[in-house]
Amino acid sequence: MKKMDQEGYTILKQLVSDVQGAPYPNVIDNELYRIWYEHAQLVAIQCLEYIDRNFPKDKEDTHLPKF
């Protein structure tokens, strides 16, 4: 199995940081929540693309969609 490099750790740390900093969505139309959500989605996509690019054999064993 291939090990994660510095790029992967950076993306993963950013994703965890974004998730931990999530505002409480007391109102779904809250602008702060929408801004956070869009940012977190972009980082999540980067994370999944990194995993797909660097660990191609791992996706063969799961039923996850391809990216």
C-alpha distance (Angstrom), angle and dihedral (degrees) to the residues before:
residue distance angle dihedral
M1 . . .
K2 3.78 . .
K3 3.81 117.4 .
M4 3.79 123.6 -125.3
D5 3.81 114.3 -102.3
Q6 3.81 129.7 -147.9
E7 3.83 92.7 -84.1
G8 3.80 90.2 56.9
Y9 3.80 93.3 48.2
T10 3.81 91.0 49.1
I11 3.81 92.9 51.2
L12 3.81 92.7 44.5
K13 3.82 92.7 48.5
Q14 3.82 90.0 50.3
L15 3.80 91.4 50.2
V16 3.81 92.8 49.6
S17 3.80 90.5 46.6
D18 3.80 91.3 51.3
V19 3.80 92.9 48.5
Q20 3.82 92.0 48.5
G21 3.81 90.5 50.4
A22 3.78 94.9 52.7
P23 3.80 114.5 139.7
Y24 3.79 115.9 -128.8
P25 3.82 106.2 -102.2
N26 3.81 97.8 -136.0
V27 3.80 87.9 152.1
I28 3.80 115.9 31.1
D29 3.81 90.9 -149.0
N30 3.81 91.4 56.6
E31 3.82 108.4 133.4
L32 3.82 93.4 -145.9
Y33 3.80 90.6 55.1
R34 3.83 91.8 48.1
I35 3.81 92.3 50.6
W36 3.81 91.7 48.2
Y37 3.81 92.2 46.1
E38 3.81 93.8 51.5
H39 3.82 91.2 48.3
A40 3.82 93.0 47.5
Q41 3.81 90.7 49.2
L42 3.81 91.7 53.7
V43 3.81 91.8 50.9
A44 3.82 91.2 45.6
I45 3.80 89.7 53.6
Q46 3.83 90.2 49.9
C47 3.79 89.3 50.7
L48 3.80 93.6 50.3
E49 3.82 91.9 46.0
Y50 3.81 89.8 51.5
I51 3.81 91.5 51.1
D52 3.80 91.3 46.5
R53 3.82 91.8 49.3
N54 3.80 97.7 44.0
F55 3.80 103.5 33.2
P56 3.82 105.1 37.8
K57 3.81 94.7 152.5
D58 3.81 92.1 57.0
K59 3.79 92.8 63.6
E60 3.81 91.5 57.6
D61 3.82 90.3 67.7
T62 3.81 96.4 51.8
H63 3.77 137.7 62.9
L64 3.80 93.2 -128.1
P65 3.80 120.1 131.3
K66 3.81 118.6 -102.4
F67 3.80 118.3 -109.5
